[in-house]
Structures are given as C-alpha cells and as structure tokens.
Amino acid sequence: MAQQLADYYQKRNGRKRQIIGALTYPLIILCTAVLVVVFMLRMVVPMFEDIFRQNGVDLPWITQLIVGLSQFLESYGSLLVLVGIGGFFGIRFALKRREVLEIWQKTLLKLPVLGPFVRLLHISKFTQTLSLLTSSKIPFLTAIQMVKDTSEFLPLKLALEKMELAITKGDGLYKGIIASGFFDQKMSSMVKVAEETNKTEYVFEKLSTQYNADIQQKSKMLSTLLEPFIIILVGLFVGVILIAMYLPMFKLSTVLG
C-alpha cells in the first residue's frame, strides 16, 4: 500500500510539473509582449505625437486611434491597474460561490483546445485515484463516492453523482459512465470490456497510465500551439503601431520637402 501511495503521488506531482512546464514559457512570452506594447504606447507613440503636432500633420484614422489609446493609457493607466487587481480578487471571491464556480468550469470545458485538455486532466485524476482505491480492495461504489466527495471540479462531481445513481440502480459501471456524460469513448469501451472479463481493477490501472501519457503529449502540444499564437498576436499589435506611426511620416516628408 505504501508503494502504491508513493507511485500515486509521484504521478500526480509529475503531471503538475508537466502542466506548469508547458504553460510557463508561453506565459513569459505573453507578459513580455504586454510590457513591450505598453512601453510603445507610453513612450514611443507620444514622441511621434509631439512631432506630428508641431508640424500640423493631418493624422490618418489608424494613427488617431493609436494616439487616442496612448493618451487613454497615460490618463487612466494607474486606474486600469487598480481595476485589474480588484477584478482579480473579485473573481476569486465570486468563484467561491458554487453556482458561479459551476458556470465557470462548464464554460472552461467548452473552450477549444483548452476544454478537452481540462477534461482529460480530470479524467486522468479520476482513473488514477480509482485505481489506487480499488487496488486497496475498496468497493467501486465506495471508491466513486470518495472521489466525488474530494473532487473540487463540479462537472466531474455531478458526473460521479449520476454514475453513483446508475450503479445503485443496478445498471453497472459501464452504463453509469455512459449516464454521466463526462467521460470519453475510450474509457467507456474499456470499462465495458473490463466488466465482461472481470478485470476492472487491471483496466483502471492501464487507463491511468494511458491518460498520464496523453496528458504529457497534450501538454507539449498545447505549449507548441500557444507560443506561435502569442508571437503572431504580438507581432500584429506592434505592426499596427508601427504602421500607424509611419503613415504620417510620409505626409510630413512631403510638407518639409
């Protein structure tokens, strides 16, 4: 039992390191990008604005938009920071309410790319915990109840309640998984085979291993997708600012010429 617990926590900590490692670099790029854009709006754009004002150059609409954004950031930058901090703590406080948390978590599952990854993460946690409990000769219904009571992810908790109800009615684990509506086709198919061959404990152990491997692969893929997306987005912002600043320069060169 001690070895099983050690393996359980080793896999769980390994999964956390994989997710943190996958998201750290994109987050660093995103923070750096935000700082670059803010620097350009606060320092570079006002310099060009002074030059254009002194020479009376008519500004294109895109330049007026960027200049207005720069002036807004200069006037209300501190307020925006305070609003951001207040919004962060306000959201954290709101998420302590069950109904708000449930809406947020269900919305999270519907997001492209990120939603399937979050679902896979919680399915993996479920199979790993259930594998540990069943290997300790705890009955499946009791194990499911224990996972349900300790889970903080409400869509999984609601799915386990449906599964528990189906098993209590005598429908079996496979039909309980189908009734929950949370788990994927691979899990339901393997559990069906497990019930027919009476190797449920073995199948959940293999499912846990497979889902851990899937998480490792998907976390790398998520990091690979996020990096170019953030770089392209930042490039667009910087490109728009540069174009907006250089368009009036052509008019200015004509005036000076």
N, C-alpha and C positions, 0 to 999 in steps of 0.2 A: 504493500500500500504506500509506503514511504517513497519508493522508487516511482510509482505511478504519479504521486503528487509532484515529485521533482520534475518528471517529464512534462506534466501539465503546466507548471509554472514556467518551465524553460520554453515551451512552445508559445505560451501566452506572451512572455517578455520578448521572444524573438519576433512575434507578429507586431508588437508595438514598435520595436526598433525598425522593422521593415517599413511600416507606415510613416514613422517620423522621418526616416531617411529618404523616403520617396517624396515627401512634401517639403522638406527643409530647403532644398536648392530652389525650387520654384518660388517659395515664399521670400527667399533672399532676393531673387531677381525682381519680384513684384515690389518689394519695399524699396529697392534701389531705383526702380523705374519711377515710382511715385515721387521719390526725392528729386530725381532728375527733372521731371515735369514741373514740380513745384518751383525748383530753382530757376528754370527757364521762364516761368510765368512771373516770378517775383523779381528776378534780377535782369534777365536778358531783354524781355519784352519792354519794360519801362525805359531802357536805354534807347531802343528803336523808336518808342513812342515820343520821346523828347526830340529826337532828330526830325521826325515827321511833323511834329507840331511847330517847331521852329521854322521849317521851310514851307509850311502851309500846304502839305501834300494831301490830296483827297485820298482817303483810305478805302480800299475795296471792302465788301461786306465781311469777308472772312477775316480780314485784319481787324476790322472793328469788333468782331466777335471775340477774337483772341485778346485784344486790348481791354475790352469790357470784362472778360474773365480775369485778366490780370489785375484790373482795378478792384473787382469784387473780392479777389483773394487778398489784396492788400488791405482793404477796408474791413473785411469780415473773417480774415484768416484765423485770428485767435478765437473768435466766436465759433467757427466751424470745428476747431479742435475741441473746444468745450462741449459742443453738441455731440461730436463723435464719442468723446469719453462718456458723456451722460447717456447716449444711446446704447453704448456697450453695456454699461451696468444696468440700464433699464431693461434691455433684452434678457440679460442674465436673470434679473429678478422676475420678469414675466415668464421665463421658461421654468420657473419653479412651480407654476400652476399646471396641473395635469392636462387641462384642455388645450392650453397654449402649446405645451410640450408635444402633445399628440399631433396637433396640426403641423407643427414644425417638422417632426420626424416623418410624418406621412408625406409632406411636401419634399423632404430630402430624398425619399425613396423614388420620387417621380422625376428627379433631375437626370438629364442624360449623362452618361459615363459615371458620374459620382454616385447616382442612385443605385445601380446594380452593384457597385463596389461596396457600398454600405450594407446592402442586403447580404452580399457574400460574406462580409466580415462577421455579421451577427449569426448567420447560419453556421459559419465555422466555429464560433464560440459555443453555439448550442451543441453541435456534434462532439466537440472536444469535451465539454462538461458532461454530456450524457454518456460518452464513452468512459469517462473516469468513474461516474456514479454506477453505471451498470457493471463495470468490471469489479466493483466492490460489492456486487450481489444485491444492489438496491433495486427493487422492482421498478419497472419502467414508468408506471403511473406516478409513483412517489418521486422518481427522478425528474420527471417532467414538472411536477408541482414545485420541486425545489428550484429548478431552473427558472420557472415562472416567477417565483417569489423573489428571486435575487436579481432578475433582469431589470435594467433601467430603460430599456428600449421598448416603448409601449406597443408598437406594431408587433414585435415578437411576443410580448406578453399577451396581447389579445389573441394572437395566433395559437399560442400554447393553451389558452383557455378553451378555444374551440376544439383543439386536439384532445385536451383532457376530457371534455364533454363527450366527444365521439368515442373515446376509449371506454369511458364509464358506461355508455350505452351498449358496449359490446361490439362496436364496429371494427375494432382492431387498430393497430398503429398506422398502417398504410392509409386506411380511409380517414383516420384522424389527421394525417399530414395533408391529404387532399382537401379536407374540410377547412383546414387552417388558412389556405390561400396564400401563404407566405413563402413556402419552400419551393425549390426548383424541381424540374423534372428528374434530374439525376438522383436526387435524394429519394423522391417518392418511388422511383423504379427500383432502386437498390433495396429500399426498405421492404418493398413487396416481395422481392426475391428472398430477403432475409427471413421474413415471416414464413415463407413457404418451405425454407430449408432449415428453419430453427437455428439460424446463426446471426441473430440480431446484434448481439454484443460485438461479434467479429466485424460485421458490416459497418457499424458506427465507428469502430476504430479505424477502418480503412477510409471511411468518409472524412473523418477528421484529418487524416494525413493528406488526402486529396485536396480538401478545401484549403489547408495550410499552403500547399503548393500553388493552388490557384491564386491565393492572396499575394504570395510572393511575385508571381508573374504579373498579376493585375496592378500591383503597386508600382512595379517598374514601368508598365505601360502607361499608367496614369501620370507618372512623373515625366515620361517621354512626351506625352501629349500636352501637358501643361507648359513645359518650357518653351517650345516654339510659339504656342498661342500667346503667351505673355510677351515674348520678344516682338512678335508681329504687332500686337496691340500697342506696345510702347513705341515701336517704330512709326506707326500711324500717327500717334499723338505728336511725337517730335517732328515728323514730316509736315503735318498740318501747321504747326507753329512756325517752322522754318519757311514754308511757302507763304504763310500769312505775313511774315516779316519782310520777305524779299520781293514780293509783288510791288509794294510801294517804292522800293528802291529803283525800279526801272523808271517810274514816273519822276522820281527825284533826280535821276541822272539826266532825264530829258529837260527838266526845269533848269538844272545847273548848266547843262550844255547850251 
